[in-house]
Amino acid sequence: MYSASDLRKNLKIQIDGDPYVIVEFTFSKPGKGQSLYRCKLKNMINGTQFERTFRAVETFEPANLREKKMQYLYEEDNQYCFMDTETYEQVYLTEDQLGDAKNYMSDNLDVEILFFGDKPLGVTLPNFVDLTVTKAEPWAKGDSVTLKLKRAIPFRRLPLSRKGRK
């Protein structure tokens, strides 16, 4: 159990059976009375946000979240398929659940999937991913004198910049 004094940014708590993450947090102590904790909460299932004020005496349950190592298989109709490498069970996540991570996905990539109960919520990518560059600007004479960044387009068409030397 968390008390109101344990609240901080990025803490995951459970309110009315749903998992929430604290997006913003402020503490205020009026001259008289109890301390107040103002929080901006984001629902981890549907993404809705709202502000709520808590008193110092309130308690919260930690969100029942777990991460599971899974492997990315394929994309079909804006659904991304992941497989548990131990049980071969498959789960699907939407583009909204993946966010920007969808631009860095490649076949057979091992990732961590965040679950609330049996419901997948999101994905955590490894620190480093290998991407295949499909298009890059040509090298030009004189580029080695100064440091310039060249545009490179990997497989998922997310523009990246890299150093312009040979």
N, CA and C atoms as a LAMMPS dump frame, in Angstrom:
ITEM: TIMESTEP
0
ITEM: NUMBER OF ATOMS
498
ITEM: BOX BOUNDS ff ff ff
-5.0000000000000000e+02 5.0000000000000000e+02
-5.0000000000000000e+02 5.0000000000000000e+02
-5.0000000000000000e+02 5.0000000000000000e+02
ITEM: ATOMS id mol type element x y z
1 1 1 N 0.84 -1.192 0
2 1 2 C 0 0 0
3 1 3 C 0.877 1.244 0
4 2 1 N 0.49 2.198 -0.812
5 2 2 C 1.161 3.491 -0.84
6 2 3 C 0.334 4.488 -0.038
7 3 1 N 1.01 5.394 0.654
8 3 2 C 0.303 6.508 1.279
9 3 3 C 0.449 7.712 0.362
10 4 1 N -0.273 8.777 0.663
11 4 2 C -0.227 9.964 -0.181
12 4 3 C 1.174 10.563 -0.211
13 5 1 N 1.955 10.41 0.843
14 5 2 C 3.313 10.96 0.851
15 5 3 C 4.253 10.182 -0.071
16 6 1 N 3.865 8.98 -0.511
17 6 2 C 4.68 8.194 -1.438
18 6 3 C 4.456 8.587 -2.891
19 7 1 N 3.44 9.405 -3.17
20 7 2 C 3.13 9.767 -4.547
21 7 3 C 4.279 10.554 -5.165
22 8 1 N 4.576 10.235 -6.433
23 8 2 C 5.604 10.93 -7.198
24 8 3 C 5.338 10.689 -8.682
25 9 1 N 6.024 11.424 -9.524
26 9 2 C 5.851 11.291 -10.969
27 9 3 C 6.266 9.89 -11.422
28 10 1 N 5.512 9.335 -12.364
29 10 2 C 5.717 8.004 -12.961
30 10 3 C 5.392 6.838 -12.024
31 11 1 N 4.811 7.098 -10.864
32 11 2 C 4.372 6.019 -9.983
33 11 3 C 3.091 5.416 -10.561
34 12 1 N 3.004 4.098 -10.548
35 12 2 C 1.825 3.403 -11.09
36 12 3 C 0.979 2.91 -9.928
37 13 1 N -0.273 3.392 -9.876
38 13 2 C -1.19 3.024 -8.801
39 13 3 C -2.482 2.503 -9.397
40 14 1 N -3.282 1.861 -8.56
41 14 2 C -4.563 1.321 -8.99
42 14 3 C -5.675 2.075 -8.272
43 15 1 N -6.608 2.641 -9.056
44 15 2 C -7.762 3.359 -8.514
45 15 3 C -9.013 2.781 -9.162
46 16 1 N -9.959 2.353 -8.364
47 16 2 C -11.226 1.773 -8.844
48 16 3 C -10.997 0.624 -9.832
49 17 1 N -9.972 -0.176 -9.606
50 17 2 C -9.725 -1.348 -10.433
51 17 3 C -8.964 -1.095 -11.712
52 18 1 N -8.581 0.141 -12.02
53 18 2 C -7.838 0.462 -13.237
54 18 3 C -6.443 0.968 -12.889
55 19 1 N -5.45 0.653 -13.742
56 19 2 C -4.095 1.15 -13.478
57 19 3 C -3.925 2.579 -13.996
58 20 1 N -3.274 3.408 -13.199
59 20 2 C -3 4.797 -13.559
60 20 3 C -1.529 5.076 -13.322
61 21 1 N -0.987 5.983 -14.119
62 21 2 C 0.37 6.465 -13.918
63 21 3 C 0.277 7.96 -13.613
64 22 1 N 1.085 8.428 -12.665
65 22 2 C 1.072 9.839 -12.298
66 22 3 C 1.941 10.592 -13.299
67 23 1 N 1.328 11.524 -14.033
68 23 2 C 2.022 12.284 -15.069
69 23 3 C 2.643 13.545 -14.48
70 24 1 N 1.887 14.255 -13.633
71 24 2 C 2.386 15.457 -12.965
72 24 3 C 2.018 15.37 -11.493
73 25 1 N 2.846 16.006 -10.655
74 25 2 C 2.634 15.906 -9.221
75 25 3 C 3.071 17.214 -8.564
76 26 1 N 2.205 17.761 -7.705
77 26 2 C 2.573 18.938 -6.913
78 26 3 C 2.1 18.734 -5.474
79 27 1 N 2.863 19.274 -4.561
80 27 2 C 2.558 19.18 -3.138
81 27 3 C 2.294 20.59 -2.618
82 28 1 N 1.247 20.745 -1.805
83 28 2 C 0.993 22.056 -1.188
84 28 3 C 0.568 21.854 0.257
85 29 1 N 1.054 22.745 1.089
86 29 2 C 0.719 22.716 2.52
87 29 3 C 0.133 24.076 2.866
88 30 1 N -1.196 24.149 2.937
89 30 2 C -1.796 25.431 3.321
90 30 3 C -1.457 25.768 4.775
91 31 1 N -1.64 27.011 5.138
92 31 2 C -1.316 27.451 6.493
93 31 3 C -1.995 26.626 7.562
94 32 1 N -3.258 26.352 7.371
95 32 2 C -4.001 25.51 8.3
96 32 3 C -4.508 24.289 7.544
97 33 1 N -4.653 23.213 8.232
98 33 2 C -5.247 22.036 7.615
99 33 3 C -4.21 21.04 7.119
100 34 1 N -4.718 20.067 6.363
101 34 2 C -3.905 18.952 5.899
102 34 3 C -3.106 19.316 4.651
103 35 1 N -2.084 18.528 4.404
104 35 2 C -1.314 18.66 3.167
105 35 3 C -2.154 18.151 2.009
106 36 1 N -1.963 18.762 0.851
107 36 2 C -2.69 18.362 -0.348
108 36 3 C -1.702 17.914 -1.419
109 37 1 N -2.056 16.854 -2.114
110 37 2 C -1.238 16.307 -3.189
111 37 3 C -2.066 16.376 -4.467
112 38 1 N -1.68 17.269 -5.377
113 38 2 C -2.399 17.409 -6.641
114 38 3 C -1.681 16.582 -7.701
115 39 1 N -2.429 15.713 -8.356
116 39 2 C -1.842 14.796 -9.333
117 39 3 C -2.612 14.862 -10.643
118 40 1 N -1.88 14.735 -11.728
119 40 2 C -2.493 14.531 -13.035
120 40 3 C -2.268 13.055 -13.349
121 41 1 N -3.348 12.307 -13.488
122 41 2 C -3.296 10.858 -13.663
123 41 3 C -3.662 10.486 -15.093
124 42 1 N -3.01 9.441 -15.599
125 42 2 C -3.317 8.921 -16.934
126 42 3 C -3.698 7.456 -16.812
127 43 1 N -4.874 7.113 -17.357
128 43 2 C -5.327 5.738 -17.361
129 43 3 C -4.452 4.949 -18.325
130 44 1 N -3.856 3.85 -17.87
131 44 2 C -2.936 3.082 -18.699
132 44 3 C -3.66 2.18 -19.7
133 45 1 N -4.959 2.015 -19.566
134 45 2 C -5.707 1.178 -20.497
135 45 3 C -6.235 1.987 -21.673
136 46 1 N -6.941 3.098 -21.391
137 46 2 C -7.543 3.862 -22.484
138 46 3 C -6.887 5.223 -22.719
139 47 1 N -5.938 5.639 -21.89
140 47 2 C -5.185 6.864 -22.132
141 47 3 C -5.833 8.151 -21.673
142 48 1 N -7.003 8.096 -21.032
143 48 2 C -7.652 9.32 -20.568
144 48 3 C -6.877 9.916 -19.397
145 49 1 N -6.884 11.257 -19.325
146 49 2 C -6.174 11.955 -18.26
147 49 3 C -7.139 12.831 -17.481
148 50 1 N -6.857 12.978 -16.193
149 50 2 C -7.645 13.877 -15.355
150 50 3 C -6.805 14.301 -14.166
151 51 1 N -7.222 15.395 -13.514
152 51 2 C -6.533 15.882 -12.321
153 51 3 C -7.338 15.514 -11.096
154 52 1 N -6.614 15.197 -10.026
155 52 2 C -7.286 14.828 -8.784
156 52 3 C -6.408 15.258 -7.611
157 53 1 N -7.061 15.688 -6.532
158 53 2 C -6.348 16.119 -5.329
159 53 3 C -6.57 15.085 -4.229
160 54 1 N -5.479 14.707 -3.582
161 54 2 C -5.544 13.72 -2.509
162 54 3 C -5.109 14.359 -1.199
163 55 1 N -5.703 13.894 -0.101
164 55 2 C -5.302 14.343 1.232
165 55 3 C -4.217 13.418 1.763
166 56 1 N -3.518 13.854 2.778
167 56 2 C -2.38 13.097 3.31
168 56 3 C -2.784 11.752 3.901
169 57 1 N -4.036 11.574 4.293
170 57 2 C -4.45 10.337 4.95
171 57 3 C -4.869 9.239 3.965
172 58 1 N -4.959 9.539 2.684
173 58 2 C -5.431 8.554 1.707
174 58 3 C -4.337 7.535 1.388
175 59 1 N -4.773 6.296 1.074
176 59 2 C -3.845 5.228 0.701
177 59 3 C -4.228 4.671 -0.664
178 60 1 N -3.248 4.049 -1.325
179 60 2 C -3.444 3.537 -2.683
180 60 3 C -2.806 2.162 -2.8
181 61 1 N -3.39 1.361 -3.674
182 61 2 C -2.817 0.062 -3.978
183 61 3 C -1.868 0.205 -5.157
184 62 1 N -0.739 -0.503 -5.144
185 62 2 C 0.119 -0.49 -6.33
186 62 3 C -0.583 -1.208 -7.478
187 63 1 N -0.361 -0.749 -8.684
188 63 2 C -0.983 -1.38 -9.853
189 63 3 C -0.399 -2.779 -10.039
190 64 1 N -1.252 -3.725 -10.342
191 64 2 C -0.839 -5.118 -10.527
192 64 3 C -0.291 -5.281 -11.945
193 65 1 N 0.923 -4.802 -12.158
194 65 2 C 1.552 -4.836 -13.472
195 65 3 C 2.699 -5.838 -13.466
196 66 1 N 2.913 -6.455 -14.616
197 66 2 C 4.061 -7.346 -14.76
198 66 3 C 4.589 -7.228 -16.19
199 67 1 N 5.87 -7.471 -16.345
200 67 2 C 6.474 -7.453 -17.671
201 67 3 C 6.846 -8.875 -18.063
202 68 1 N 6.654 -9.163 -19.346
203 68 2 C 6.928 -10.497 -19.852
204 68 3 C 7.749 -10.364 -21.134
205 69 1 N 8.806 -11.18 -21.234
206 69 2 C 9.642 -11.151 -22.426
207 69 3 C 8.923 -11.87 -23.56
208 70 1 N 8.773 -11.163 -24.684
209 70 2 C 8.093 -11.731 -25.844
210 70 3 C 8.855 -11.36 -27.104
211 71 1 N 8.484 -11.98 -28.211
212 71 2 C 9.158 -11.761 -29.486
213 71 3 C 8.166 -11.196 -30.499
214 72 1 N 8.585 -10.12 -31.205
215 72 2 C 7.739 -9.521 -32.234
216 72 3 C 7.741 -10.415 -33.467
217 73 1 N 6.533 -10.701 -33.994
218 73 2 C 6.426 -11.576 -35.158
219 73 3 C 6.099 -10.813 -36.432
220 74 1 N 4.941 -10.135 -36.457
221 74 2 C 4.502 -9.483 -37.689
222 74 3 C 3.445 -8.427 -37.392
223 75 1 N 3.121 -7.638 -38.438
224 75 2 C 2.057 -6.629 -38.358
225 75 3 C 0.953 -7.016 -39.34
226 76 1 N -0.305 -6.89 -38.874
227 76 2 C -1.436 -7.201 -39.736
228 76 3 C -2.606 -6.293 -39.363
229 77 1 N -3.07 -5.485 -40.307
230 77 2 C -4.206 -4.58 -40.104
231 77 3 C -4.024 -3.691 -38.873
232 78 1 N -2.872 -3.031 -38.757
233 78 2 C -2.539 -2.142 -37.639
234 78 3 C -2.53 -2.851 -36.289
235 79 1 N -2.406 -4.157 -36.296
236 79 2 C -2.241 -4.964 -35.092
237 79 3 C -0.856 -5.597 -35.148
238 80 1 N -0.123 -5.512 -34.052
239 80 2 C 1.225 -6.058 -33.993
240 80 3 C 1.2 -7.317 -33.139
241 81 1 N 1.708 -8.408 -33.704
242 81 2 C 1.639 -9.715 -33.056
243 81 3 C 2.954 -10.005 -32.327
244 82 1 N 2.83 -10.437 -31.058
245 82 2 C 3.971 -10.813 -30.231
246 82 3 C 3.738 -12.217 -29.701
247 83 1 N 4.835 -12.978 -29.556
248 83 2 C 4.727 -14.363 -29.098
249 83 3 C 5.59 -14.575 -27.855
250 84 1 N 5.013 -15.258 -26.877
251 84 2 C 5.767 -15.68 -25.701
252 84 3 C 6.672 -16.827 -26.135
253 85 1 N 7.982 -16.679 -25.931
254 85 2 C 8.92 -17.68 -26.422
255 85 3 C 8.901 -18.968 -25.595
256 86 1 N 8.285 -18.946 -24.425
257 86 2 C 8.216 -20.156 -23.604
258 86 3 C 6.948 -20.947 -23.869
259 87 1 N 5.794 -20.274 -23.93
260 87 2 C 4.511 -20.97 -24.094
261 87 3 C 3.954 -20.88 -25.505
262 88 1 N 4.58 -20.073 -26.383
263 88 2 C 4.139 -19.85 -27.764
264 88 3 C 2.76 -19.206 -27.84
265 89 1 N 2.338 -18.573 -26.767
266 89 2 C 1.081 -17.835 -26.722
267 89 3 C 1.269 -16.504 -27.451
268 90 1 N 0.251 -16.06 -28.202
269 90 2 C 0.369 -14.826 -28.966
270 90 3 C -0.576 -13.761 -28.432
271 91 1 N -0.104 -12.507 -28.419
272 91 2 C -0.924 -11.359 -28.046
273 91 3 C -0.762 -10.299 -29.122
274 92 1 N -1.776 -9.432 -29.237
275 92 2 C -1.777 -8.37 -30.243
276 92 3 C -1.857 -7.022 -29.556
277 93 1 N -1.066 -6.061 -30.041
278 93 2 C -1.106 -4.685 -29.563
279 93 3 C -1.427 -3.779 -30.747
280 94 1 N -2.116 -2.679 -30.465
281 94 2 C -2.464 -1.725 -31.513
282 94 3 C -1.346 -0.709 -31.694
283 95 1 N -1.439 0.095 -32.749
284 95 2 C -0.462 1.16 -32.991
285 95 3 C -0.449 2.154 -31.847
286 96 1 N -1.619 2.461 -31.29
287 96 2 C -1.693 3.41 -30.176
288 96 3 C -0.971 2.877 -28.949
289 97 1 N -1.064 1.585 -28.684
290 97 2 C -0.395 0.996 -27.537
291 97 3 C 1.126 0.991 -27.714
292 98 1 N 1.591 0.866 -28.95
293 98 2 C 3.028 0.847 -29.215
294 98 3 C 3.639 2.239 -29.225
295 99 1 N 2.897 3.229 -29.704
296 99 2 C 3.436 4.582 -29.789
297 99 3 C 4.569 4.65 -30.799
298 100 1 N 5.646 5.346 -30.446
299 100 2 C 6.787 5.497 -31.351
300 100 3 C 7.595 4.216 -31.493
301 101 1 N 7.39 3.26 -30.619
302 101 2 C 8.145 2.006 -30.682
303 101 3 C 7.884 1.263 -31.983
304 102 1 N 6.751 1.503 -32.627
305 102 2 C 6.43 0.792 -33.87
306 102 3 C 7.436 1.096 -34.975
307 103 1 N 8.092 2.263 -34.902
308 103 2 C 9.069 2.642 -35.924
309 103 3 C 10.382 1.88 -35.782
310 104 1 N 10.599 1.247 -34.656
311 104 2 C 11.853 0.553 -34.412
312 104 3 C 11.69 -0.954 -34.347
313 105 1 N 10.519 -1.463 -34.691
314 105 2 C 10.257 -2.891 -34.621
315 105 3 C 10.836 -3.583 -35.854
316 106 1 N 11.461 -4.726 -35.639
317 106 2 C 11.918 -5.577 -36.735
318 106 3 C 11.555 -7.016 -36.374
319 107 1 N 11.438 -7.852 -37.375
320 107 2 C 11.013 -9.235 -37.152
321 107 3 C 11.931 -9.938 -36.153
322 108 1 N 11.321 -10.736 -35.288
323 108 2 C 12.006 -11.551 -34.28
324 108 3 C 12.751 -10.728 -33.243
325 109 1 N 12.321 -9.5 -33.003
326 109 2 C 12.92 -8.643 -31.99
327 109 3 C 12.363 -9.02 -30.618
328 110 1 N 13.243 -9.256 -29.643
329 110 2 C 12.821 -9.574 -28.28
330 110 3 C 12.53 -8.282 -27.524
331 111 1 N 11.326 -8.168 -26.96
332 111 2 C 10.882 -6.969 -26.252
333 111 3 C 10.239 -7.38 -24.929
334 112 1 N 9.97 -6.387 -24.084
335 112 2 C 9.241 -6.605 -22.836
336 112 3 C 7.836 -6.038 -23.005
337 113 1 N 6.811 -6.859 -22.782
338 113 2 C 5.418 -6.423 -22.88
339 113 3 C 4.898 -6.202 -21.463
340 114 1 N 4.267 -5.044 -21.234
341 114 2 C 3.686 -4.708 -19.934
342 114 3 C 2.242 -5.194 -19.898
343 115 1 N 1.91 -5.991 -18.877
344 115 2 C 0.569 -6.548 -18.725
345 115 3 C -0.082 -6.028 -17.45
346 116 1 N -1.396 -5.787 -17.526
347 116 2 C -2.232 -5.55 -16.359
348 116 3 C -3.211 -6.709 -16.317
349 117 1 N -2.98 -7.648 -15.404
350 117 2 C -3.754 -8.893 -15.423
351 117 3 C -3.349 -9.668 -16.667
352 118 1 N -4.316 -9.939 -17.543
353 118 2 C -4.029 -10.624 -18.808
354 118 3 C -4.062 -9.675 -19.991
355 119 1 N -4.235 -8.378 -19.741
356 119 2 C -4.369 -7.393 -20.821
357 119 3 C -3.026 -6.719 -21.109
358 120 1 N -2.525 -6.817 -22.373
359 120 2 C -1.276 -6.126 -22.702
360 120 3 C -1.508 -4.622 -22.825
361 121 1 N -0.588 -3.833 -22.246
362 121 2 C -0.74 -2.381 -22.247
363 121 3 C 0.269 -1.673 -23.137
364 122 1 N 1.492 -2.154 -23.174
365 122 2 C 2.524 -1.458 -23.932
366 122 3 C 3.766 -2.312 -24.079
367 123 1 N 4.776 -1.721 -24.709
368 123 2 C 5.997 -2.442 -25.027
369 123 3 C 7.208 -1.613 -24.615
370 124 1 N 8.264 -2.302 -24.166
371 124 2 C 9.548 -1.678 -23.876
372 124 3 C 10.579 -2.301 -24.797
373 125 1 N 11.216 -1.469 -25.606
374 125 2 C 12.219 -1.949 -26.554
375 125 3 C 13.561 -2.149 -25.851
376 126 1 N 14.433 -2.977 -26.442
377 126 2 C 15.796 -3.06 -25.902
378 126 3 C 16.527 -1.74 -26.145
379 127 1 N 17.644 -1.536 -25.447
380 127 2 C 18.384 -0.286 -25.585
381 127 3 C 18.927 -0.081 -26.989
382 128 1 N 19.277 -1.143 -27.674
383 128 2 C 19.841 -1.051 -29.019
384 128 3 C 19.042 -1.951 -29.954
385 129 1 N 18.745 -1.448 -31.153
386 129 2 C 18.066 -2.24 -32.18
387 129 3 C 18.847 -2.1 -33.482
388 130 1 N 18.837 -3.146 -34.292
389 130 2 C 19.474 -3.12 -35.609
390 130 3 C 18.419 -2.786 -36.647
391 131 1 N 18.668 -1.734 -37.427
392 131 2 C 17.756 -1.33 -38.481
393 131 3 C 18.49 -1.376 -39.815
394 132 1 N 17.785 -1.728 -40.871
395 132 2 C 18.352 -1.75 -42.206
396 132 3 C 18.032 -0.437 -42.901
397 133 1 N 19.065 0.263 -43.347
398 133 2 C 18.878 1.526 -44.043
399 133 3 C 18.51 1.228 -45.487
400 134 1 N 17.374 1.746 -45.947
401 134 2 C 16.921 1.507 -47.309
402 134 3 C 17.245 2.664 -48.244
403 135 1 N 17.514 3.847 -47.695
404 135 2 C 17.824 5.003 -48.533
405 135 3 C 18.673 5.974 -47.724
406 136 1 N 19.685 6.552 -48.358
407 136 2 C 20.526 7.559 -47.712
408 136 3 C 20.983 8.554 -48.762
409 137 1 N 21.2 9.787 -48.351
410 137 2 C 21.69 10.805 -49.271
411 137 3 C 23.105 10.458 -49.699
412 138 1 N 23.461 10.802 -50.926
413 138 2 C 24.82 10.473 -51.38
414 138 3 C 25.869 11.34 -50.688
415 139 1 N 27.08 10.802 -50.63
416 139 2 C 28.201 11.522 -50.062
417 139 3 C 28.702 12.51 -51.103
418 140 1 N 29.081 13.696 -50.668
419 140 2 C 29.578 14.72 -51.593
420 140 3 C 30.974 15.138 -51.18
421 141 1 N 31.779 15.484 -52.161
422 141 2 C 33.148 15.909 -51.885
423 141 3 C 33.117 17.172 -51.034
424 142 1 N 33.957 17.24 -50.039
425 142 2 C 33.995 18.388 -49.148
426 142 3 C 33.205 18.171 -47.872
427 143 1 N 32.425 17.094 -47.788
428 143 2 C 31.642 16.82 -46.582
429 143 3 C 32.523 16.428 -45.399
430 144 1 N 33.745 15.999 -45.67
431 144 2 C 34.6 15.546 -44.576
432 144 3 C 35.295 16.695 -43.858
433 145 1 N 35.211 17.904 -44.413
434 145 2 C 35.861 19.055 -43.795
435 145 3 C 35.114 19.476 -42.537
436 146 1 N 33.82 19.561 -42.628
437 146 2 C 32.992 19.924 -41.481
438 146 3 C 32.036 18.78 -41.18
439 147 1 N 31.577 18.744 -39.97
440 147 2 C 30.643 17.7 -39.56
441 147 3 C 29.239 18.068 -40.034
442 148 1 N 28.699 17.278 -40.929
443 148 2 C 27.337 17.478 -41.412
444 148 3 C 26.547 16.21 -41.142
445 149 1 N 25.253 16.383 -40.941
446 149 2 C 24.386 15.227 -40.728
447 149 3 C 23.661 14.901 -42.02
448 150 1 N 23.637 13.618 -42.374
449 150 2 C 22.936 13.164 -43.567
450 150 3 C 21.664 12.448 -43.138
451 151 1 N 20.642 12.544 -43.959
452 151 2 C 19.381 11.857 -43.682
453 151 3 C 19.49 10.413 -44.149
454 152 1 N 19.063 9.485 -43.307
455 152 2 C 19.02 8.069 -43.646
456 152 3 C 17.617 7.56 -43.348
457 153 1 N 17.052 6.796 -44.259
458 153 2 C 15.699 6.263 -44.1
459 153 3 C 15.806 4.751 -43.866
460 154 1 N 15.502 4.278 -42.644
461 154 2 C 15.522 2.833 -42.404
462 154 3 C 14.252 2.165 -42.922
463 155 1 N 14.135 0.889 -42.653
464 155 2 C 13.05 0.045 -43.156
465 155 3 C 11.663 0.632 -42.889
466 156 1 N 11.399 1.179 -41.709
467 156 2 C 10.066 1.673 -41.348
468 156 3 C 9.82 3.127 -41.753
469 157 1 N 10.716 3.726 -42.521
470 157 2 C 10.58 5.073 -43.064
471 157 3 C 10.607 6.18 -42.002
472 158 1 N 11.233 5.947 -40.873
473 158 2 C 11.417 6.988 -39.863
474 158 3 C 12.751 7.665 -40.157
475 159 1 N 12.752 8.951 -40.541
476 159 2 C 14.021 9.596 -40.899
477 159 3 C 14.958 9.71 -39.701
478 160 1 N 16.195 9.343 -39.914
479 160 2 C 17.243 9.449 -38.909
480 160 3 C 18.368 10.291 -39.483
481 161 1 N 19.208 10.847 -38.63
482 161 2 C 20.37 11.585 -39.081
483 161 3 C 21.613 10.845 -38.614
484 162 1 N 22.617 10.824 -39.476
485 162 2 C 23.883 10.212 -39.105
486 162 3 C 25.004 11.108 -39.575
487 163 1 N 26.205 10.903 -39.036
488 163 2 C 27.344 11.732 -39.411
489 163 3 C 27.651 11.559 -40.89
490 164 1 N 28.021 12.642 -41.535
491 164 2 C 28.175 12.647 -42.976
492 164 3 C 29.544 12.248 -43.487
493 165 1 N 30.32 11.54 -42.742
494 165 2 C 31.621 11.094 -43.235
495 165 3 C 31.484 9.752 -43.937
496 166 1 N 32.504 9.402 -44.724
497 166 2 C 32.478 8.145 -45.47
498 166 3 C 32.331 6.955 -44.56
